Amino acid sequence: MKVLWAPWRMDYITASNEKGECIFCSGDDRDHDEERLILHVGERSIVLMNRFPYINGHLLVAPVRHVSALNALANEEKLDLITMVERSIGILAEVMNPGGFNVGLNLGHIAGAGVEEHIHFHVVPRWSGDTNYMTVIGDVRVIPEHIQATYLKLLPFFRNL
């Protein structure tokens, strides 16, 4: 495997640790939602874009409450969380017209959880041919649209929730 240097990513990785903040804990201040790529904050769930996506439109859906396990959620939170995953899929389907979706939850570091202490679902739109030679041969992802442009496309739909 070849190494692709991305030192700018370190700012993102260390930012939450330096401030002692969780990327999924939105707080009450909505002034920085665009900067944080937050699309929606409801009573029990939050939707934000993955800053380092697998593909355009890669969303993260998490409970508002800071918990690390599914069994720590109340039944109302579980229902709200899966409903928000469903709504996110609907919005991505309408706005981006993908051919399918990968939806997953990584529990624990070994399973690939980047933020173990706050559970979250990944909602990843998929298109035919989105895995091309760059990924297969070069082990490099190509994201064709700027993340801010994707954010601005999706935001009006999440505001209507």
C-alpha positions as CSV (number, residue, x, y, z in Angstrom):
1,M,0.0,0.0,0.0
2,K,1.2,3.5,-0.8
3,V,1.1,6.3,1.7
4,L,-0.9,9.4,0.9
5,W,0.3,12.2,3.1
6,A,-2.6,14.3,4.5
7,P,-1.1,16.4,7.4
8,W,-4.1,18.7,7.3
9,R,-6.2,15.8,8.7
10,M,-4.2,16.0,12.0
11,D,-5.9,19.3,12.8
12,Y,-9.3,17.6,12.7
13,I,-8.1,14.5,14.6
14,T,-6.6,16.5,17.5
15,A,-9.1,19.4,17.6
16,S,-11.7,17.6,19.7
17,N,-9.1,16.2,22.0
18,E,-7.5,19.5,22.6
19,K,-10.7,21.2,23.4
20,G,-12.1,18.3,25.3
21,E,-15.1,18.3,23.0
22,C,-16.9,15.5,21.2
23,I,-17.6,16.1,17.5
24,F,-21.1,14.8,18.0
25,C,-22.0,16.9,21.0
26,S,-23.6,19.9,19.4
27,G,-24.2,22.1,22.5
28,D,-26.7,24.9,22.4
29,D,-24.7,27.3,20.1
30,R,-26.0,26.9,16.5
31,D,-23.6,29.7,15.2
32,H,-20.9,27.2,14.2
33,D,-23.1,24.5,12.6
34,E,-21.9,25.2,9.1
35,E,-18.3,25.1,10.1
36,R,-18.9,21.8,11.9
37,L,-21.0,20.5,9.0
38,I,-24.0,19.9,11.2
39,L,-27.1,19.5,9.1
40,H,-29.7,18.9,11.8
41,V,-30.0,18.8,15.6
42,G,-33.2,17.4,16.9
43,E,-34.4,16.7,20.4
44,R,-32.7,13.3,20.4
45,S,-30.5,13.0,17.3
46,I,-28.0,14.9,15.3
47,V,-27.0,14.6,11.6
48,L,-23.7,15.9,10.3
49,M,-21.4,15.3,7.4
50,N,-18.3,13.2,7.7
51,R,-15.4,15.6,7.2
52,F,-13.4,12.7,5.7
53,P,-16.0,10.9,3.7
54,Y,-15.8,7.7,1.8
55,I,-17.8,9.4,-0.9
56,N,-19.9,12.6,-1.4
57,G,-22.9,12.7,1.0
58,H,-21.4,10.5,3.7
59,L,-23.5,11.4,6.7
60,L,-23.1,10.6,10.4
61,V,-26.3,10.2,12.5
62,A,-25.8,10.1,16.3
63,P,-27.9,10.4,19.4
64,V,-27.7,13.9,21.0
65,R,-26.9,12.3,24.3
66,H,-23.3,11.3,24.7
67,V,-23.4,7.5,25.0
68,S,-21.1,4.8,23.8
69,A,-23.4,1.8,23.5
70,L,-26.8,1.0,22.0
71,N,-28.0,-0.5,25.3
72,A,-27.4,2.9,27.0
73,L,-30.1,4.5,24.9
74,A,-33.7,4.9,26.0
75,N,-36.3,3.3,23.7
76,E,-37.4,6.8,22.5
77,E,-33.8,7.6,21.6
78,K,-33.4,4.4,19.6
79,L,-36.6,5.0,17.7
80,D,-35.5,8.6,17.0
81,L,-32.1,7.6,15.9
82,I,-33.2,5.0,13.4
83,T,-36.0,7.3,12.1
84,M,-33.3,10.0,11.5
85,V,-31.2,7.4,9.6
86,E,-34.3,6.6,7.5
87,R,-35.0,10.4,6.8
88,S,-31.3,10.9,6.0
89,I,-31.5,8.1,3.4
90,G,-34.6,9.7,1.9
91,I,-33.0,13.1,1.6
92,L,-29.8,11.7,0.1
93,A,-32.0,9.7,-2.4
94,E,-33.9,12.8,-3.4
95,V,-30.9,15.2,-3.7
96,M,-28.1,12.9,-4.9
97,N,-30.0,10.0,-6.6
98,P,-27.6,7.2,-5.6
99,G,-28.1,3.7,-6.6
100,G,-27.9,2.3,-3.1
101,F,-26.6,2.9,0.4
102,N,-24.3,1.5,3.0
103,V,-25.6,2.0,6.5
104,G,-23.4,0.9,9.5
105,L,-22.5,1.2,13.1
106,N,-18.9,0.6,14.2
107,L,-18.9,-0.4,17.9
108,G,-15.4,-0.4,19.5
109,H,-12.0,0.6,18.2
110,I,-11.3,-2.9,16.7
111,A,-14.5,-2.6,14.7
112,G,-13.4,0.7,13.2
113,A,-15.0,3.2,15.5
114,G,-13.1,6.5,15.2
115,V,-15.1,8.0,18.0
116,E,-15.8,5.1,20.4
117,E,-17.3,7.2,23.2
118,H,-20.3,8.5,21.1
119,I,-22.1,5.9,19.0
120,H,-23.1,7.0,15.5
121,F,-24.4,5.5,12.3
122,H,-22.6,6.0,8.9
123,V,-25.0,6.6,6.0
124,V,-23.0,6.3,2.8
125,P,-24.7,6.8,-0.6
126,R,-23.3,4.6,-3.4
127,W,-23.3,4.8,-7.2
128,S,-22.4,2.2,-9.8
129,G,-18.7,2.7,-10.6
130,D,-17.9,4.8,-7.5
131,T,-15.1,2.4,-6.7
132,N,-12.7,2.9,-9.5
133,Y,-9.1,2.1,-10.3
134,M,-7.9,4.9,-7.9
135,T,-9.4,3.0,-4.9
136,V,-8.7,-0.5,-6.2
137,I,-5.1,0.0,-7.5
138,G,-3.9,3.2,-5.8
139,D,-5.8,2.7,-2.5
140,V,-6.9,6.4,-2.9
141,R,-10.4,7.8,-2.7
142,V,-11.5,10.5,-5.2
143,I,-14.3,12.8,-3.9
144,P,-15.6,14.7,-6.9
145,E,-17.5,17.5,-5.2
146,H,-16.3,19.9,-2.5
147,I,-17.7,19.0,0.9
148,Q,-19.1,22.5,1.4
149,A,-21.0,22.3,-1.9
150,T,-22.6,19.0,-0.8
151,Y,-23.4,20.5,2.6
152,L,-25.2,23.5,1.0
153,K,-27.2,21.1,-1.3
154,L,-28.4,19.0,1.7
155,L,-29.0,21.7,4.3
156,P,-32.4,23.0,3.0
157,F,-33.8,19.5,3.1
158,F,-32.6,18.9,6.7
159,R,-34.0,22.4,7.7
160,N,-37.4,21.2,6.6
161,L,-37.4,18.3,9.1
